[in-house]
Amino acid sequence: MDVKGRRVLVVGMGRSGLSAARWLAREGARVTMSEAKAEKELDKTLVEDMQERGITVESGGHRQESFLSADLIVPSPGVPLDMEPLQAARKKGIPVVGEMGLAVQHVDAPIVAVTGTNGKSTVTAFLGTMLKAGGSSVFVGGNIGTPLSDFVAEREHADVVVLEVSSFQLDTMEGFHPSIGLLLNISPDHLDRYPSYEAYVRSKLRIFEDQRPGQVAILNDDDAVLSDFIPSEKGLVLRYGEEKGENRQAFVEGVRIIAALPGDPAHAFSLERCALPGRHNRENLMAAVLTGLALKVEARIIQETMDRFQGLPHRLERVARVGSVDFY
């Protein structure tokens, strides 16, 4: 999408909103930021930085006239999509596209997108570590760490882009078709934002909605929702679960993960040296292993990453062993 000369309204001065505003201004858009907080509540340095870039900052509430006069609206993930000014803009036919949804249109590298109620950050970080160990240049970001618009703005190169994607971000992405989409699990969450659990589920499933032939969908077959879900028949579907199953490409056998792509020989990956405890992390690792195999990462590199990856800080982090007791 060419934004040069267009009036773009960025809603919310969170991290992704600020990144989007900087990038859009650099691309020649006429950018306005709309923020509900009063000016005195905002970081003065950030406001001055925006203004120095030619970005108009409107604080203390959202002005409907700013929404209705925009050519494009970019809401931050935390902005409710049912707010009145956004609804009015949509009725007028003004496009509403999130920061990631806009930035992803400018990415040429294969995209691995990770979503789920739990485990997104761990799997995203693991995949980034694994791909780097295999010699690939990788951008890791999205809902974790660096917004995608920062990567696009710097015109960086990556062999693979690994994104953590929240349901809020999926809600404002059209035509999103990651080379590999992972849906780790779905359980009731964000029900203050969605009208029902079913609506939240539909939001998560959007990660597969526009995938194309040859692209890959990876699903947790032990999840009550996902075991019955059939993605588009256009691409390859890979499923995993604790126990061996007819339609599962990865499962746990003792202290090993057994995994194989359709038509390929099986690989056994040891869990004995893995620092990530618990069944939920075995599920996370199966998703990551299938992703590695789909990306042609050597089994040796996948195993070495499993052995060395320590997880993320404060995510069930092992502190020490005293006698025969592990402390987390």
N, C-alpha and C positions, 0 to 999 in steps of 0.2 A: 504494500500500500504506500503510495507516494503522499507524503504529508507536507511537502514544501508549499508554503503560503496558505495552508489550511488552518482554520481556527480549531484548536484542540483544547478541550477542557479535561484536565486531570483531576480526578476527585479523590481527595485524601492525601495528606502529606506524610504517609508512612514511607518505609524504605523503598518499596517498589514504585510508589507514586513519584517520589523524588528522582529515582533513576529514570523512570519513563519521561518525566518532564525535561531532564537534562538532555537525554537522547533526542527527544522530539525537537527541542529548541535547536540543537546542533544540526538537525536535518532540515531546518528552515521553517518549522511550523510556528504559528503564532499561538503560544501556549499561555493558558490561564490555569492556575491551581485553585481549587475550591476546597476549603477546609472548615469543618464544623467548629473547631476550637477557636476561642477568641485570640486575638493577636498577642495578648500578654502571656498566653499559655504556650506560645510557640517558641522554638529556639530561634533567637534573633539572628544568629550566624547563618542558619539555614535559610531564613527568609531573605537576608541580604544576598546570599549566594544565588538564590533564584532570581532576584531582581536584577543582579548584575548580568545575568544571562538573558535579560530581556523578558523574563517570565513574570506575568502579573499574578499576584497572590491575593485572593479574596478569602478573608477569615471571618469567623463569628457567625457562620451559617451558610447554607447553600442558596444561592440566588437563582431562582428559576429562569430568569431572563438569560443568565449565562449558559444554562443548559440548552435553552431553546435557540440560542444564536450560534451554537457550536456546529462545526462540520463533522466532528468526531468527539466522542466522549470515552475517556479511559478511566474506569473506576478502579480503585485499589481493592485488593481481595477482601478487606474487612468491611467494605461499603455495602450495605443491604441493597440488593437489586430491585426491591419493591418500593424504595423511597420515591416520594411523589415527583420530584424533578426528573428523575431518571425515567419514570413511567411516562411522563409527559413528553420527554424527548423521544422515546421509542415510538409513541403514537404519531409523532411528527415524521418518523422515518429516519431519525438521526442514528447512525451506527454507534453501538456501544461495544467496545472491545477492550478486554483487560490488557494489562502491561505485557504479560507473557504471551497472550494471544496475538498481540501486535508484533512483538519481537520475534516470535517463532517463524513468522513469514519471511524473515531475513536470514534464516539459518540454512546453510547448504549441507552441513554435515549430518550424518545419521543421528537421530534422536532416540535416546532410551528414556522413557518417561515412567516414573514410579509413583503410584498412588496407593491408597489404602487408609483405613482408619488408624492403624498402628504399624510401626516399623519402617515407614517411608524414609526417614532420615538415615537410619542404620543401613538400609539396603542401598540407598543412593551413595552414601559415603564408601561403602564396601566396593561397589561397582567402579567408582572413580579410582580407588586404590588399586584394584585388580587390573583395570585397563592401563593405568600408568605403569604398573609392574610389567605389563606385557609389551611396553614400548610405544603405546599410543599417546598422542597429545589429547588431553581431555579437558573439557569444561564441565565443572560440577556446580550446579546452583539451582536457581528457581526459587522454590519455597524454602530452601535451605541455603544459607550463605548469601551468595551474590545473585542479584536479580539478572535474568537473561538479557534485559535491555542494556546492562553494563557491558556484557560480552559483545553484543551487537554494535554498541556505540564505539567500542574500541577497535572494531573490525578485526578481532582476533581470529586465529585459525585453530581449529580442533579437528582431530580425526573422528571424534565422537563427542556428542553433547549429552550429558546425563542430567536429567531434571527431576527434582522432587516436585510433584504437582498436587496441589490441594483441590478439594471439591470446589472451593470458591473460585479458584483459577480456571477449572474446567468449565464452570458456568459461563465464563466470558470468552471462550475459545470456540471459533467456528472453523470447520474443516481441518481440525488437528488430526494428523495421521503419523504418530511416532513409528519409527522403524521397528521398535520393540516397546510394547506397552505392558507394564506389570501392575496387576491389581492384587495386593497382598491379602486383604481381608476387608470385610465390611461389618461394622457393629454400630449400634445407635450412638450418634454423636452430632453435635451442632444442631440439635433439634430446636434451639432458640432461633436459628436462622432459617431452617426449612419447615414447611408446613406439616410435613409428616416424615416418618422414616423411609417410606417408599420414595419420596422426592429426593431424599439424601442418596438413596441407592441409585436412582436414575442419574444423579449427578456424577457419581463415581464411575458408572458404566460408560459414560461419555468418552472415556479414554480410548475405547475401541470403536466408537461410532463411525469414524471416517477412515479407518485403516484401509490400506490398498493391498492388492495381490502381492504376495511375497513378504508382507510384513508379519510380525509375530505378536501374538497375545499370550501372556503368561498368567495363569490363574491358580489360586489356592483351592485345590479340589476338596479340602476338608472344611472349607467355609460353607455354611448352610445356603447362602445366597448364590455363591459362585459355582457350586457343584452342579446346579441346575441351569446355569446361564450358558448360552451358546452364542459366542461372538459372531460377527459376520463371517460367512464362509469364504471370504476373499483370501484370507491369510492363513498362517500356520498357528494352531492353538496348542500350547504346551501346558500340561497340568501337573501338579505335584501334591503329595500328601504323605502323612506319616507311614501309611501302610502301602504295600504294593497293590496296584490296581490295573485293570485292563487298559484304561485310558490315561494312565499316569506315566509321565516321562521321567519323574524323579520321586524317590521314596526313601525312607530310612530303613536300614537293615543293621541291627546291632548298633555299633558305633561308626557306621559309614552311611554316607549318602550315595545311593546308586542312581545314576542319571544317564540318559541317552536321548539324542534326537532321533526322530523316526528314521529308520533305515541305517542308523549308525550303531557301532558297537557300544556297549555300556562302559561307563567309567565308574570307579569306586573312589570316593573322597572320604578320607578319614576325619572323624570329629574328635579324635583323642587329644589333639593339641589345641583345639579351638577354645578361645577365651570367652565366647559368647554363650551364656548358659540358658537353659530353658527350652521348652517345646517351641515357643514362639520364634526363638532365634533359629532353631532347626528349620522351621518353615521359611524364615527370611533367607537362610543360606541356600535352601533348595531353589528358591526363586532366582537368587544371584548366580548359582551354578548353571541353571538352564540358560540364563542370559549370557554368561560367559561362553558356553558351548555354541549358542546361536551366533555369537560374534566371532567365532573361530579362535577364541583364546585357548592357548595350550592348557591341557589338563594340569600340567606341572605348575603353571602360574596360578591357576585357580586354587590348587591345593596349598601353595605357598602363601597365598593371601588369606586363606582360611586359618592357617597356622599362626599368622602374624597379626592379623587385624584385631585390634583391642576394643573395637566399638567406639561409641561416642561418649564424651564426658557426661557423667550423671545419668546414664541410661543403664541401670542395673550394672554398675561398674564394680568389678572385683577389686577390693582394696588389699586384702592380705589373707593368709591362712595362719591361724594360731592353733597349734596342735593339729587336731583333725577337723577343725571348724573353718569354713570359708566365710569371710565377711564381705558383704556387698554394700 
